[in-house]
């Protein structure tokens, strides 16, 4: 499964994101563990309802992964039955006590298992951890993508171009464009779109400005020329001052460049607006303003 696919990101998050993989694995392992312990409990209860005690010897010692195990055999009415147990410290030939169900000797266990009884403690720990991790992840997603905007200090800006292949995010320092430049596929989700936008905003505030010539910048954007980019893309200018954020669609100017279309600009109050609404509005401008091909 590719790490940039929607299915991968749903189950495992982005690269370096450890919480969602853990939560996903826990949510898979917990039901399996509960089912396993359910059958283990049934086995113990069946043996305990009609137990027969006997003795045998360890016939095999081995390991599964890092877990040491033993095999043993015992006879009932001239029939041979097998059992196994996870335990360390025993060797082949050591004596061991066995308990079996009188009317079903195949259902058997060592005396250690019988007197210890089924244990549900570690499953409870698994369940608690899974719930905690799931709640943390749910809160993180809702906080980021649905209910509130991230905190933005001072002012920042970026320009986003949408070509027929991808989104191009370009950092704006005051009025100049420069590095970093980032690229996203058109089918990226809103979370990835937001993460990239926030990276660009933070760069416009904190990273060192590198002055680029126009020809160097368009090359860094992986475009043939500014003219081709303007003809075959749509774009929006997004800027904020720490309190409000403005999404301004761009339009072709008479001098063959671009100019801001303030008649269609949308302003958002960062204290009350959903970040999801901001991303949706920006992508709507980019996706609906299909350029002439």
C-alpha positions, -999 to 999 in steps of 0.1 A, spaced: 0 0 0 15 34 -10 21 58 18 4 86 -1 -28 68 -7 -60 77 11 -64 43 26 -29 43 40 -34 77 55 -67 67 70 -52 37 89 -16 48 95 -15 86 91 14 105 76 50 94 78 63 100 113 28 99 128 30 72 155 -3 77 173 -26 65 146 -7 33 138 -7 24 175 -44 31 178 -52 11 147 -31 -19 158 -47 -18 192 -82 -17 178 -73 -47 157 -56 -66 185 -81 -60 213 -110 -79 196 -87 -107 187 -75 -109 223 -110 -108 237 -121 -136 214 -90 -157 223 -97 -152 260 -133 -161 256 -125 -195 242 -97 -199 268 -123 -192 295 -147 -218 280 -119 -243 279 -110 -238 316 -147 -240 327 -152 -272 307 -121 -288 323 -131 -275 358 -166 -290 354 -153 -326 353 -115 -326 360 -91 -356 360 -56 -352 372 -26 -371 358 11 -368 354 34 -369 323 67 -356 312 78 -328 289 84 -343 254 95 -311 235 109 -277 244 108 -249 217 101 -212 212 76 -193 191 92 -159 186 106 -150 221 80 -172 239 93 -205 252 68 -234 250 66 -271 258 47 -301 244 35 -330 264 16 -363 257 -5 -385 280 -26 -416 275 -63 -422 284 -79 -456 276 -50 -465 253 -54 -433 233 -27 -407 232 -34 -370 236 -13 -339 231 -10 -306 250 12 -275 251 19 -246 273 40 -214 273 65 -217 301 102 -215 306 126 -233 329 115 -268 320 135 -294 301 127 -326 281 119 -354 306 108 -331 334 77 -343 352 46 -321 348 10 -323 361 -19 -323 336 -56 -318 340 -81 -329 314 -118 -330 309 -130 -365 317 -154 -369 288 -131 -350 264 -93 -355 271 -84 -334 241 -95 -305 262 -65 -304 286 -41 -281 303 -12 -281 327 -19 -277 364 -2 -243 363 -29 -231 339 -57 -248 358 -49 -232 391 -41 -198 377 -74 -197 359 -81 -175 328 -67 -140 331 -84 -109 317 -62 -83 331 -40 -76 301 -71 -74 278 -85 -47 301 -52 -28 297 -54 -32 259 -90 -19 258 -82 11 280 -52 21 259 -71 16 227 -99 39 239 -75 65 251 -55 66 218 -87 66 198 -101 96 218 -68 115 214 -68 109 177 -105 119 173 -99 151 193 -68 159 172 -87 155 139 -118 174 150 -97 202 165 -76 205 134 -100 200 106 -135 209 119 -140 232 148 -113 258 153 -86 275 134 -49 271 143 -33 299 162 -14 322 138 11 347 150 17 381 133 11 380 95 19 355 68 10 348 32 13 323 3 2 319 -33 -13 286 -44 -15 276 -81 -36 247 -94 -24 232 -126 -40 202 -144 -16 180 -124 -11 194 -89 -12 222 -64 19 244 -61 23 263 -28 48 292 -29 59 311 2 54 349 2 76 372 22 58 405 23 54 409 -15 81 386 -28 78 349 -36 106 324 -27 114 291 -10 100 269 3 79 257 -26 57 226 -20 36 204 -43 5 183 -36 -16 160 -58 -50 173 -67 -68 145 -48 -51 152 -15 -73 154 16 -81 186 35 -58 176 63 -28 174 41 -38 206 24 -39 224 57 -6 209 70 11 222 38 -5 256 41 5 259 77 41 250 68 41 277 42 27 303 67 53 294 93 80 297 66 68 332 56 71 342 93 103 325 104 124 311 76 152 331 59 141 348 27 161 337 -3 160 362 -32 153 345 -65 153 358 -100 120 353 -119 136 327 -141 149 308 -111 116 309 -93 96 295 -123 122 267 -127 119 258 -90 81 256 -95 88 230 -123 70 252 -149 82 260 -185 74 297 -182 52 322 -164 31 327 -194 23 290 -196 16 289 -159 -9 318 -161 -26 302 -191 -30 268 -177 -36 273 -140 -59 290 -114 -45 306 -83 -54 321 -49 -36 345 -26 -41 336 11 -29 359 38 -35 365 74 -27 391 101 -31 369 131 -68 378 136 -83 376 101 -75 355 71 -83 364 35 -87 342 5 -83 362 -27 -87 346 -61 -64 358 -88 -73 367 -124 -54 375 -155 -44 411 -158 -42 432 -190 -4 431 -189 -5 393 -192 2 389 -155 -21 382 -126 -40 406 -103 -61 401 -72 -99 398 -77 -110 415 -45 -147 415 -57 -148 378 -49 -124 377 -20 -136 361 13 -124 372 47 -125 350 78 -124 358 115 -99 333 129 -116 334 163 -149 320 151 -144 304 117 -140 267 110 -106 259 94 -125 234 73 -145 262 58 -113 281 49 -98 251 32 -130 244 14 -134 279 1 -98 280 -11 -101 248 -30 -134 258 -44 -118 289 -59 -90 268 -73 -112 240 -86 -141 260 -100 -122 287 -118 -112 264 -146 -89 282 -170 -94 282 -207 -75 254 -222 
